[in-house]
Amino acid sequence: LTISRSVKRGKEVGVRKVLGAERTSVVKQFITESLLTTCIALVGAFLMLKLLVPEFNSLYIISQSSTQIETNVETNITILIVFLGFSILMGFLAGIYPSLYLSKYKPASVLKGISDKGKASSGLLRKTVIVFQFSFTIIFIISAIFLYRQFEFMANTIYGFDDEHIINVALQDVPYERFQQIISMYPNVNNVAASSKIPALGSISGMWVSSDSIPDRIRANSFEVDEHYLDVMNIPLAAGRNFNPQFGSDRFNAVILNKNAVKDLNLASPEEALGALVKVEDTSYEVIGVTENFISSSPLQNDDPAIFLNNPDHFYYAVIKTTPGSTGTFLPFLKEQWYDMGSQYS
């Protein structure tokens, strides 16, 4: 915009030169105006950042992710220097060309109206800059619409499990059983479960599964969970039963499939799959239950086969279901307990 507007200021420069202005003063004027514009824009951008980022972080699809934008820009000297340096650089680049271009005008020619006005280069530059601006704007608008529709798709996707009031906590060095006992004592915690993975966050690792009904193995998304996981995530059973700690064999040779896995393994129906033997990697497991389908990996795919195993050695996440409206008061307690237990067992 600065370059595009500057080519129309020839008469202004001519008048200033007639009044005695030197070329250096014209150059300083244009660069100073450009720097002031970018600095004002920087202040406006900073205010927008402080106002809009909290709202952006509160969006459901962002609040469920592990990455949020930090708003404490004013305390980060490095970021402030980068912002200010970028603003000064843009102001200098925007002002240097028109200042050098217009400061060479001859006052007499400009005031007579026979300056570069008749040359094609002035009009070509203006048109080129305007076309570039509009092209960039169109690309930006299309990208914004694309991102909005992606967020809208993810927010409105039916995952096949509860995705509200669920907190996934990476256990790391914290022992799950002790952590589960303490967290369950909090009045606004409905239930706590354990899992090896978080579903619907993209590509996840799986296991090779086979049955006597198919010639080749299939790749299924695998989750190693405890007996509370299906209830906490509200993944309904279509047939059979859940894991039961009273059955010691569930930890060694029991597996729960989803309907897609039943279909891909050619096990006829969920009811007929119960009691069938399937091989997971190189170990045989008995099918004790079949769940409804759910998005186990990517929201763009809802036909992935999935299996559940009961293996406490691979419990990497505590899955906490809280009562509606209690997350804000519960998180400080959760962080405190996690840090305390982490320091005890690390």
ZITACOR-V102942 format. One record per backbone hydrogen bond with DSSP energy under -1.0 kcal/mol. CO is the residue of the C=O (numbers start at 1). NH is the residue of the N-H. Records with the same first field share a line. If there is no record, write none. Layout:
# ZITACOR-V102942
CO->NH / NH
This chain:
# ZITACOR-V102942
1->5
2->6
3->7
5->8
6->9
9->13
10->14
11->15
12->16
13->17
14->18
15->19
16->21
17->20
22->26
23->27
24->28
25->29
26->30
27->31
28->32
29->33
30->34
31->35
32->36
33->37
34->38
35->39
36->40
37->41
38->42
39->43
40->44
41->45
42->46
43->47
44->48
45->49
46->50
47->51
48->52
49->53
52->56
53->57
54->58
56->59
59->63
60->64
62->65
71->73
73->76
76->80
77->81
78->82
79->83
80->84
81->85
82->86
83->87
84->88
85->89
86->90
87->91
88->92
89->93
90->94
91->95
92->96
95->99
96->100
97->101
98->102
99->103
102->105
106->110
107->111
108->112
109->114
110->113
115->118
116->119
120->124
121->125
122->126
123->127
124->128
125->129
126->130
127->131
128->132
129->133
130->134
131->135
132->136
133->137
134->138
135->139
136->140
137->141
138->142
139->143
140->144
141->145
142->146
143->147
144->148
145->149
146->150
147->151
148->152
149->153
150->154
151->155
152->156
159->295
165->322
167->320
169->318
171->174
175->179
176->180
177->181
178->182
179->183
180->184
183->186
186->189
188->323
191->321
193->319
194->226
195->316 / 317
207->220
208->281
209->218
210->279
211->214
218->209
220->207
221->307
223->309
226->229
228->232
229->233
230->235
233->162
236->292
239->290
244->247
247->250
248->251
249->252 / 253
253->286
255->288
256->308
257->291
258->262
259->263
260->264
261->265
262->267
263->266
267->269
269->273
273->276
276->287
278->285
279->210
280->283
283->280
285->278
286->255
287->275
288->241
289->257
290->238 / 239
291->259
297->202
298->301
305->221
306->258
307->223
308->256
309->225
311->314
312->315
314->316
316->171
317->195
318->169
319->193
320->167
321->190 / 191
323->326
326->330
327->331
330->334
331->335
332->336
333->337
334->338
335->339
336->340
337->341
338->342
339->343
340->344
341->345
342->346
